[in-house]
Amino acid sequence: MKKKIIAASILSASSIISIYIINRVQHFLYTSENILTCSENNYYKWRFGKIKYDKKGKGTPLLFIHDLTVGSSGYEFHRLINNLTNEHEIFTLDLLGYGLSDKPSITYTNTLYEQLITDFIKNIIGKKTSIVATGNAVPFVIMACHNNPDFFEKLIFINPQSLYSQNQIPSKQTKILKLLFETPIMGTFIYNVLNTKHTFEKTFIEEYFYDKSKIKEKYILNYMEASQTYGFLAKYSFASFVGKFMNTNIIHALKEVNNSILMIGGAKKKDIETTLENYAYYNSSIELEYIPETKHLPQLEAPDKILDKIKWFT
């Protein structure tokens, strides 16, 4: 019996060591090229961690806020920035838990990001600011605008999260899932298994782009690196995302926001017309536009068409 216990202990220890090595190897492979870092990076020392941001151009301030999916960062807007610097002072950030910003082991919520955006505008931009936000970032921008209207100008939302999805609050099952991802070594291993290069390629082909011939290898590599920066700490925002902790009901705020709002949908994205029309139902001042032959990331797939919409609206 004693020999069996010793053998089982050795096997368990060996498995843990092997998993740890696999985690470290994946981290090294995904981050070794260091493609996210550039000389223009700035950092805002926020109370929960350092927030990486870029600043370019002159004119009225325009802040770009990326999606909350794994691997997301300010990079998703890189094809737009240099074409707007003559009209706007451009700010592009990586949200806490994403890209090159700090990734503390905390629970990430809609309220946390609402506070971050408000503080960033107040302390870094210092002026009333227009926003361009994607997907799951849209709800906390709406909440921030509702609660601090003096900080916000015009709002442009690209493929916002559906109102139905936003109402899916944490359940017993999603809380357990979050705890699973947050466990040492094994949680990191599961996170890595779910977020391989193949996974990112599949997501780009099936969800992000309509025309897969426009997907560039560097897009995939950038998302891969962003998903592994700071090693095991990268999993905490993902754990909160899949645990539904970033969701909140925004209908009350949506009804009362008085800012000019433009919502842009990728015409080939599933159910996007229903999603945008639901927003417009609660706020009749919302203008709707669709970008043909695109899905979730038209700012990468058809940047010229997005630029036209931004220049026209702002």
Backbone hydrogen bonds, N-H to C=O, Kabsch-Sander energy under -0.5 kcal/mol:
donor,donor_aa,acceptor,acceptor_aa,energy
5,I,1,M,-2.1
6,I,2,K,-2.3
7,A,3,K,-2.6
8,A,4,K,-2.7
9,S,5,I,-2.3
10,I,6,I,-2.4
11,L,7,A,-2.5
12,S,8,A,-2.5
13,A,9,S,-2.6
14,S,10,I,-2.5
15,S,11,L,-2.2
16,I,12,S,-2.5
17,I,13,A,-2.5
18,S,14,S,-2.4
19,I,15,S,-2.6
20,Y,16,I,-2.5
21,I,17,I,-2.3
22,I,18,S,-2.4
23,N,19,I,-2.5
24,R,20,Y,-2.3
25,V,21,I,-2.5
26,Q,22,I,-2.5
27,H,23,N,-2.2
28,F,24,R,-2.4
29,L,25,V,-2.7
30,Y,26,Q,-2.1
31,T,27,H,-1.5
32,S,28,F,-1.5
34,N,31,T,-1.1
41,N,38,C,-1.5
42,N,53,Y,-2.8
44,Y,51,I,-2.9
45,K,43,Y,-0.6
46,W,44,Y,-1.6
46,W,49,G,-1.5
49,G,46,W,-1.3
51,I,44,Y,-2.6
52,K,50,K,-0.6
53,Y,42,N,-2.7
54,D,92,T,-2.7
56,K,90,I,-2.2
58,K,85,T,-2.0
60,T,87,E,-1.2
62,L,89,E,-2.4
63,L,130,S,-2.9
64,F,91,F,-2.9
65,I,132,V,-3.1
72,S,69,T,-2.1
76,E,73,S,-1.7
77,F,74,G,-1.8
78,H,75,Y,-2.3
80,L,77,F,-2.2
81,I,77,F,-1.3
82,N,78,H,-0.5
83,N,80,L,-1.3
84,L,81,I,-2.1
87,E,84,L,-1.0
88,H,84,L,-2.0
89,E,60,T,-1.3
90,I,56,K,-3.5
90,I,88,H,-0.8
91,F,62,L,-2.5
92,T,54,D,-1.9
93,L,64,F,-1.3
94,D,52,K,-2.6
95,L,93,L,-0.6
97,G,102,D,-2.7
98,Y,95,L,-2.2
99,G,72,S,-0.7
101,S,98,Y,-1.9
102,D,50,K,-2.7
106,I,104,P,-2.0
108,Y,106,I,-0.6
109,T,107,T,-0.5
110,N,245,F,-0.8
113,Y,109,T,-1.7
114,E,110,N,-2.3
115,Q,111,T,-2.2
116,L,112,L,-2.0
117,I,113,Y,-2.6
118,T,114,E,-1.9
119,D,115,Q,-2.6
120,F,116,L,-2.5
121,I,117,I,-2.2
122,K,118,T,-2.2
123,N,119,D,-3.0
124,I,120,F,-2.4
125,I,120,F,-1.6
126,G,121,I,-3.6
129,T,151,F,-2.5
130,S,61,P,-1.9
131,I,154,K,-2.5
132,V,63,L,-2.7
133,A,156,I,-2.4
134,T,65,I,-1.5
135,G,158,I,-2.4
137,A,134,T,-2.3
138,V,135,G,-1.3
141,V,137,A,-1.4
142,I,138,V,-2.3
143,M,139,P,-2.2
144,A,140,F,-2.2
145,C,141,V,-2.6
146,H,142,I,-2.3
147,N,143,M,-2.3
148,N,144,A,-1.9
151,F,148,N,-1.9
152,F,149,P,-1.1
153,E,129,T,-3.0
155,L,260,S,-2.7
156,I,131,I,-2.8
157,F,262,L,-2.9
158,I,133,A,-2.9
159,N,157,F,-0.6
159,N,264,I,-3.3
161,Q,135,G,-1.9
166,Q,162,S,-1.9
167,N,163,L,-1.0
167,N,164,Y,-0.7
168,Q,165,S,-1.6
169,I,167,N,-1.4
175,K,171,S,-2.3
176,I,172,K,-1.7
177,L,173,Q,-2.1
178,K,174,T,-2.2
179,L,175,K,-2.1
180,L,176,I,-2.2
181,F,177,L,-2.0
182,E,178,K,-1.6
183,T,179,L,-0.6
183,T,180,L,-1.1
186,M,184,P,-3.0
187,G,183,T,-0.8
188,T,183,T,-0.6
189,F,185,I,-2.4
190,I,186,M,-2.5
191,Y,187,G,-2.2
192,N,188,T,-2.5
193,V,189,F,-2.5
194,L,190,I,-2.1
195,N,191,Y,-0.9
200,F,196,T,-2.1
201,E,197,K,-2.6
202,K,198,H,-2.4
203,T,199,T,-2.4
204,F,200,F,-2.5
205,I,201,E,-2.2
206,E,202,K,-2.8
207,E,203,T,-2.7
208,Y,203,T,-2.0
209,F,204,F,-2.5
212,K,210,Y,-0.9
214,K,211,D,-2.0
215,I,212,K,-1.3
219,Y,216,K,-1.1
220,I,216,K,-1.2
221,L,217,E,-2.4
222,N,218,K,-2.0
223,Y,219,Y,-2.1
224,M,220,I,-2.4
225,E,221,L,-2.4
226,A,222,N,-2.5
227,S,223,Y,-1.7
228,Q,224,M,-0.5
228,Q,225,E,-1.4
229,T,225,E,-1.4
231,G,228,Q,-2.0
233,L,230,Y,-1.7
234,A,231,G,-2.0
235,K,232,F,-1.4
236,Y,233,L,-1.3
238,F,234,A,-0.7
239,A,235,K,-2.6
240,S,236,Y,-2.0
241,F,237,S,-2.1
242,V,238,F,-2.7
243,G,239,A,-1.4
244,K,241,F,-1.4
245,F,240,S,-2.2
246,M,240,S,-0.7
247,N,244,K,-1.0
250,I,248,T,-0.6
254,L,250,I,-3.2
255,K,251,I,-2.1
256,E,252,H,-1.0
256,E,253,A,-0.6
257,V,253,A,-1.3
262,L,155,L,-2.8
263,M,287,E,-3.1
264,I,157,F,-3.4
264,I,262,L,-0.5
265,G,289,E,-2.6
267,A,265,G,-0.7
267,A,291,I,-2.2
268,K,294,T,-2.7
269,K,266,G,-2.6
272,I,269,K,-1.6
275,T,271,D,-2.1
276,L,272,I,-2.6
277,E,273,E,-2.4
278,N,274,T,-1.8
279,Y,275,T,-1.4
280,A,276,L,-2.3
281,Y,277,E,-1.6
282,Y,278,N,-1.1
282,Y,279,Y,-0.7
283,N,279,Y,-1.2
286,I,283,N,-1.8
287,E,261,I,-2.5
289,E,263,M,-2.4
291,I,265,G,-2.8
294,T,291,I,-0.7
295,K,208,Y,-0.6
296,H,207,E,-1.6
297,L,208,Y,-2.1
300,L,297,L,-1.7
301,E,297,L,-2.3
302,A,298,P,-2.9
305,K,302,A,-0.8
306,I,302,A,-1.5
307,L,303,P,-2.8
308,D,304,D,-1.9
309,K,305,K,-1.6
310,I,306,I,-2.5
311,K,307,L,-2.8
312,W,308,D,-2.1
313,F,309,K,-2.2
314,T,310,I,-2.5
